[in-house]
Amino acid sequence: MSTENSLLAITMGDAAGIGPEIILKSLATYYPRSGRTVVIGAYDVFRRAARVVGSPLALKAIRDPDEGDYRPGIANILEMDEPTPEQAPYGAVSRAAGKGSVTALRIAHQLSQQHSVRAIVSAPMHKQAMTEAGFSFSDECELMADLTGASTPMMLLVSAKMRMATLSPLHVPLRQACDNVTTERVQVALGILHQSLVSLGIAKPVIAVAALNPHAGEGGTLGHEEVREIIPAIKAARKNGWDIQGPFPADTLFFKASNGEFDAVLTMYHDQGRIAMKTLDFGRITIAMIGIPVPFFTVAHGTGYDIAGKGTADPANFIQVLQLADGVA
């Protein structure tokens, strides 16, 4: 995976958003040092983005990674026939853009079956566009699970102040998220999170678990999920010799986590952890998908429809993602 011939596969995300713009801006600023970098997407979409941002990069259309010119200053576009710029107008939800974003990830996964792929890096995807294209995936996790056969993929959010993962599935209504808090799900999530932290070089990670209810349920007075589901999962995980702490009330947990008391936090539902992380470090968060066989990274922001096509999108977060992916061993 770390050989000079390995591929870093970048997928264009939603063509109607800022993805192509931030990809070109990022590669003009930071060109990955390891392996070969290919950008998977529609060539004309990237030509449009290059005009918008005034990119200094030379765009090279290729149909196979072996055709690429892997020198700084050149963006090798592994070409898709669709969407065309006309099919994916800036700032509008479109079926073509949704289909293209999924197709690009599928091609990246196919490359991982045929080549040594160091990592896949995805620009932002738009869930409504994916739905209008006929896909039932609620997020990249479900898509990668379908492609790889992984049973429980999770997103690990990483910033300078905190690491955080959330119980799977991630993008579900809050009412359903509460029902998903089971001993089995929490125990599986702790195993995946622990292993991912070890793979990142943290030999003995300390993991904090967030409670679902206010005051961690107060022994069942304010909810039974902690007593019936979360605590049994923590006890089971501790039998492996892991340092798992909690469950902690969420209203104080993230203050402690941001001060470095834990290596990572496991939260129970989407907004519980993301509100805290994005308040602390918005724009500087990277996402690593864990529990899948190929390293996958993306940004922690959306498609930016409101600024797409204006050339003003900030690539800083995408550059951070590239740097993280570039360091994957």
N, C-alpha and C positions, 0 to 999 in steps of 0.2 A: 504493500500500500504506500510505502514511502519512497519508491524508486523514482528515478528521474523520468521514466516513461509513464508514470501514473497520471491520471486525468483529474483536473478539478472542473466539474461540470456545473456551469451557472445557467439556471433556467430563467426565462424572461419574465415570469409572473404574468400579471394581467396587462395585456398590450395597451389597454386604454388608460392605464395609470402611469405612475412615475417609474415603474420598474426599469424599462429600457434606458431611461435618462440616468438613473442613479448607477446602473451597471456601467455605462460608458464613462460617467464622471469618475467612478471608483477606479476603473482600470487605467484611466489616465493619470491617477494619483498614486495608486498602489497596485503594482503588477505582481501577482503571487510568484514567489520564488521557487516553489516546489512543483515539480511535474509540469504538465501541459494544461493550459487553461482554454476550455471551449465554452462558448456562449450558445445556448440552445434557444432558437427563436426564429421568427420570420425576418429575413434580411431587410425587406423594405420597411418594416416597423423600426428596425435599428437605424436605417438610413434617415428616417424621419426624425428619430430621437437625436441623431448626430447633428442634424441641421439645427434642431431646437437648442441644444446645449453648446453648439460650436465646438464639437469634439475634435481634438487633434489626432485622434486615433485613425489608423487606416483599417477599414472594415474588409475582411476577407471572407467571402462566402465559401463554405466547404460542405461536402456531403459525407465526409468520413474524417475522423480525427487524424488519420495519417496524412491528410492533405494540408494540415495546418502549418502556419508559420509562427512558431512560438518564441517570438521576440517582443520585448517591451515596445509599446507603440502600435501594436497590431491586435485587433480584436477578431478572433476567429469565430465566425458565426456559423454554427452547425445548422444548416438551413431547414426551416419548415416552410411548407407552401402557404400555410394560412396561420393567422389571419392576415389579410391585407390591411393597410392603414385605413382604407375606406370602410372595411368591415368592423374596425375597432376605433371609432372616433374618440378623441381624448375626452375623458371625463364622463363617459356614458356607459352604463351597464350594457353589455352586449353578449349575445350567445357565442359569437365567434371568439371574443376575447376569453370567455370562460373555458371554451373548448381548447383554445390554444394553450392556456396556462396548464391544463391537465395533460395535454399531449406532450408538452415540453418536459414535464416531470416523468412521464412514461418513457420518453426517449432517454432521459438521464438514467433511469433504472435499467433500461435495456443495455446502455453502455456499461453499467456496473456488472452486467452478466457477461459481457464480451471483452472488457478491458479491465485493467487495474484502475479503479476509480478511487481517488484519495478522499473525495467528499463531494456531495451535492450541495449547492448553494442556491436557494430560491429567492427571487424577488417577490414582493407581496402579491398574493392572489386575492380575488374578490369572490366571496361565498355566494352572493346572489347571482353573479355571472356564471359561476359553476353550476348552480341549480338550473338556471335558464338554459344551459347547454345540455341538460338532461342527466347530470350527475347527482348522486345522492350523498356525496361526501360533505360533511359539515366543516372539514378543515383538512390541512395537510397531513395530520396524523392518520385520519381515516383513509386518505388516499394512499399513503405509504404503507399502511397496514394491508390494504388490498393488493398492492404491488408486490410486497415482500413476504406476505404471509405472517407478519409479526402479530402476535395476539394482543399485546398491550403496549403500543407505542405511547410515549409521553413527551411533553415539551419541557425542557429544562431552560429556564430563563436565567441568564448570567449577566451581572453588571459588576462594577467595581465594589459595590456595597453589599450585594446579596446574591445568593443562588436560590431559585425556587422552582418547584415542580408541583403539578396539580393532579389529583386523582383523575383517572380516565374513566369514561369519555369526557372530553373537555367542553365542547360547545353544545351544551344541552340547556334547556330551561331550568331555572333555579329550583323549581319544584321537583323536577326529575333528578337534579344533582343531589338533593337531600336523600332521595331514595337510593342513590348509587353508593352512599357511604355504608359499605359492608365490611366485615372483618376480612373477607377474602380479597376484596379490591384494595384495601389499605395495605394488607400484607404483601400483595404482589407489587404494588407501587413502591413500597419501601425497599423491596429487593432490587428492583430496576434502578431506583435512585441511588442506592448504596453502591451497586456495581458500576454505575456511570461515574460516580465521584472517584472511586478507586482508579478507574481507567484514566481519569484526568490527573492522576498523580497524588491524590489525597489518600494516604495509606489507611488511616483510621478515621473516616469521616464522622462528624457529629451531626446528626439529623434531628431537627425539631419538627414536631407534628402539630399542626394547628387543630384546635377544636372546631366543631361545627357550630355549636350553640354558644350564646353569651355565657361568660364566666365558666366555660368548659362544661356547661350543663349543671353545675353545682350538685353533683352526685345524683342526677336524675330529676331534680326539681325543675330545671329549665330545658329538659330534653334528655332522651335516653341514649342517643347515638354514641356518646363518649363511653358510657359504661358498657353498653351491649356490643359495640362494634369496634371502636377505635382503640380502646385500651387493650382488649384481647389481641389485636393485631400487633400492637407495640410489644406486648409481652412475648408473643411468638417470635418476633424479629430479634428481640434481645437474646433469645436462646442461641442465636447464631454467633453471639459475641459482639454484636453491633451496638454502637452507642446511639440509641434512639431515645429521645426525650420528649415529654409531653403526655397528653395533649395540653397545649397552652391556649388560653383565651387570645383570640386574634387581635384584640384591641391593644395588647401590650407586646405580643410576640415579635412583631416586625421592627419595633424599636430595638429590641435585644438583638435580633438578627442583623440589623443594619450596623450595629456596633461590633460585629464580628464574633458573637457568642456561639454561632453555629456555622457549619460548613454549608448547610442547605436547609430549606424548609419545605415540608410537604403540606400543601393546602388541600382543602376539601372541595372547592369549586372555583370557577374561573375568576370572578371578580375579587374574591377574598385575597388572593395574592397579587393579582395584577394591579389593583388600585394602589397597594402599598409600594410595589416596585416602580410603577410609572410615576408616582408622586415623588419618589426619592431620586429617580435616575432616568426620567423620560428622555428618549432619543439616544441613550447610551446602553441599551439592553440588546443582547443577542440571544437568539433562541437555538438551542441544540436539541434535535429530536433524539430521544434515547429509547432503547428497547427495540431497535431495528438493526439489521445487519450492515447497513452502509451509513457512514456518518452523514448527517443532514443538518444544514444550518439555514436560518432565515432571520429576517429583521423582526423587531417587535412593534412595527407600525404598519399602517394600511397602505392602500393603493394610491392615496393622495389625489383622488379624482378632481378635487377643487383646484389643484395647482398643476395638474398634468398638462403638458404642452407649453408651459410658460418658461421652462428652463431654470426654475428657481428651486427645485427640489434639492435638499441637503443630502449628500451622499455619505455623511459621516458614519451613520449607523451601519450602512452596507459595507463600508470600508472595514469597520470593526469585525463584521461577520467574515469578510474575506481573510482578515488577519487570523481570526480564530480557526477557520477552516485550513488555512495555510500551515498551521502548527499541528495539525492532526498527525499523529504517528501511526 
